[in-house]
Structures are given as C-alpha cells and as structure tokens.
C-alpha cells in the first residue's frame, strides 16, 4: 500500500537518461514550453504513453471489447482536444506526440493566445491567480484545457492584468532579427495576498 504521506510518483523516468539526443530534445521542450523541470515533461510523456498503451491493447483485443471501449477512448481524447479529426481512429491515437499534449497545457494556451509575452510569463500569470476558465480561477500551469474551456480563457475579473493592454506575442516562426513595434512588457502586478515572483517560485 505504501505510506499515504508519500504518494507514488506520477511519472516514469526514461530508461536511458544520459543519451545525448534525448537530453537535447528534453532541453528543447523545456525551453519551448517553459517547463519548470524535467519531472513535468516526464509526467506528460507518461500520460501520452498510457494513452498509446490503451490504443495498442484495443488493437489486439476481441472485436466486441474493441467495439465497446474504442469509442470511449476516442471520445475522451476529442474532449481533451488531443484529437481533432472528423473521423478519429486508433491510428490517430498512436500518431500523437508529446507536443500535442504540451500544447493543451493552460500555460501554453495563455502564451499562444497572446495574454503573455513568453511561456515563462504565462506560467507566472497562472501561478499568481490571474487566469480563469469558465469563470473559475485556475492556478495549475499543467492543467489540460479542453476546447470548450479554451473559449472561456481570460484574465480574472478584477485582476490588474485585465486592465492592461498586452500586445500579442510574436509567432514562433518569426524570422530571427525581426522586431515589431510594441508597448513595453508589463510586469505582473501583485494581488492582495498573492506574493510576487521574487518572493516565491512559480
């Protein structure tokens, strides 16, 4: 059973953590999506691995079991926004990548929608309670946002950030060296009872 005060890990570390190509890929993903550490990346990879495992088991299952369980899995992934195909199949599940999962994180969507200038600033906004979904404050950067919830993504009413006009972030494919005229980057103002980024880690 284990000690209830020490919950079991929610991720499986890589079998060969010191491979140069794997280290380069992990470093790229951490920088691109503003992840705090590799444990966040490993949790997303474990979540994707479990989904792919279910798809492989359904491919080898009997026809009656597959006919009953396959629609449940595909419907769940459609609601999560991981599959956006009109006629999804298990092949679409097996073709999912880690980027598909990281793109559905609340931190990433705040950045992609132009509410923050960088994924790191987006993480600060979420952790400090400036972002809401369905009129509810969400402070978990790794929260997976469904397409229905994505339409309600905004700053919390009463937040000082809602009163500031933040220019849209530059597209990731922007040519290096190009600059666009924009207003100075606003700092995240502290809320009552909410410490600033210098006082606590995001």
NORGIQUI-V275624 format. One record per residue. SS is DSSP state (H for helix, E for strand, - for the rest). PSI is psi as a letter, one per 30 degrees, with the letter a starting at -180 (999 if undefined). NEAR is the number of other C-alpha atoms within 12 Angstrom. Layout:
ss=SS psi=PSI near=NEAR
ss=SS psi=PSI near=NEAR
This chain:
ss=- psi=e near=7
ss=- psi=l near=8
ss=- psi=k near=7
ss=- psi=f near=7
ss=- psi=f near=7
ss=- psi=i near=9
ss=- psi=k near=10
ss=- psi=l near=11
ss=- psi=k near=13
ss=- psi=g near=17
ss=- psi=l near=20
ss=- psi=j near=22
ss=- psi=l near=21
ss=- psi=l near=19
ss=- psi=e near=9
ss=- psi=i near=11
ss=- psi=f near=16
ss=- psi=g near=13
ss=- psi=k near=12
ss=H psi=e near=11
ss=H psi=e near=12
ss=H psi=e near=17
ss=H psi=e near=17
ss=H psi=e near=14
ss=H psi=e near=19
ss=H psi=e near=31
ss=H psi=e near=19
ss=H psi=e near=17
ss=H psi=e near=29
ss=H psi=e near=26
ss=H psi=e near=19
ss=H psi=e near=23
ss=H psi=g near=38
ss=- psi=h near=34
ss=- psi=k near=34
ss=- psi=e near=25
ss=- psi=l near=17
ss=H psi=f near=26
ss=H psi=e near=20
ss=H psi=e near=30
ss=H psi=e near=35
ss=H psi=e near=28
ss=H psi=e near=25
ss=H psi=e near=34
ss=H psi=e near=28
ss=H psi=e near=23
ss=H psi=e near=26
ss=H psi=e near=28
ss=H psi=e near=25
ss=H psi=e near=21
ss=H psi=e near=31
ss=H psi=e near=26
ss=H psi=e near=19
ss=H psi=e near=25
ss=H psi=e near=29
ss=H psi=e near=22
ss=H psi=e near=20
ss=H psi=e near=28
ss=H psi=e near=22
ss=H psi=f near=15
ss=- psi=l near=16
ss=- psi=l near=13
ss=H psi=e near=13
ss=H psi=e near=13
ss=H psi=e near=15
ss=H psi=e near=22
ss=H psi=f near=17
ss=H psi=e near=15
ss=H psi=f near=21
ss=H psi=e near=29
ss=H psi=e near=20
ss=H psi=e near=20
ss=H psi=e near=30
ss=H psi=e near=33
ss=H psi=e near=23
ss=H psi=e near=19
ss=H psi=e near=35
ss=H psi=e near=25
ss=H psi=e near=21
ss=H psi=f near=25
ss=- psi=g near=27
ss=- psi=f near=34
ss=- psi=k near=30
ss=- psi=h near=21
ss=- psi=k near=17
ss=- psi=e near=10
ss=- psi=i near=14
ss=- psi=l near=24
ss=- psi=l near=27
ss=H psi=f near=31
ss=H psi=e near=20
ss=H psi=e near=24
ss=H psi=e near=36
ss=H psi=f near=27
ss=- psi=g near=20
ss=- psi=k near=29
ss=- psi=l near=22
ss=H psi=f near=30
ss=H psi=e near=23
ss=H psi=e near=27
ss=H psi=e near=37
ss=H psi=f near=37
ss=- psi=f near=35
ss=- psi=f near=33
ss=E psi=k near=39
ss=H psi=e near=43
ss=H psi=e near=45
ss=H psi=e near=43
ss=H psi=e near=40
ss=H psi=e near=45
ss=H psi=e near=37
ss=H psi=e near=28
ss=- psi=g near=27
ss=- psi=g near=25
ss=- psi=f near=39
ss=- psi=l near=37
ss=- psi=f near=34
ss=- psi=l near=32
ss=H psi=f near=37
ss=H psi=e near=28
ss=H psi=e near=33
ss=H psi=e near=40
ss=H psi=e near=37
ss=H psi=e near=40
ss=H psi=e near=46
ss=H psi=e near=40
ss=H psi=e near=33
ss=- psi=g near=36
ss=- psi=h near=35
ss=- psi=f near=40
ss=E psi=k near=40
ss=E psi=l near=34
ss=E psi=k near=30
ss=- psi=h near=20
ss=- psi=g near=17
ss=E psi=k near=18
ss=E psi=k near=26
ss=- psi=k near=31
ss=- psi=g near=26
ss=- psi=j near=27
ss=- psi=f near=38
ss=- psi=g near=31
ss=- psi=k near=31
ss=E psi=j near=30
ss=- psi=k near=33
ss=- psi=l near=27
ss=H psi=e near=24
ss=H psi=e near=15
ss=H psi=f near=24
ss=H psi=e near=29
ss=- psi=f near=16
ss=- psi=g near=23
ss=- psi=k near=32
ss=E psi=l near=34
ss=E psi=l near=35
ss=- psi=k near=27
ss=- psi=k near=19
ss=- psi=f near=17
ss=- psi=k near=24
ss=H psi=f near=23
ss=H psi=f near=29
ss=H psi=f near=21
ss=H psi=f near=16
ss=- psi=k near=19
ss=- psi=j near=19
ss=- psi=k near=27
ss=- psi=k near=20
ss=- psi=k near=22
ss=- psi=l near=28
ss=- psi=k near=24
ss=- psi=k near=17
ss=- psi=f near=17
ss=- psi=g near=9
ss=- psi=k near=11
ss=- psi=k near=10
ss=- psi=k near=10
ss=- psi=f near=7
ss=- psi=k near=11
ss=- psi=k near=11
ss=- psi=k near=15
ss=- psi=k near=11
ss=- psi=l near=14
ss=- psi=l near=14
ss=- psi=k near=13
ss=- psi=k near=19
ss=- psi=k near=21
ss=- psi=l near=20
ss=- psi=j near=34
ss=- psi=k near=24
ss=- psi=k near=22
ss=- psi=l near=19
ss=- psi=k near=13
ss=- psi=g near=9
ss=- psi=j near=22
ss=- psi=l near=19
ss=- psi=l near=20
ss=- psi=f near=21
ss=- psi=f near=13
ss=- psi=f near=10
ss=- psi=l near=12
ss=- psi=k near=13
ss=- psi=999 near=27
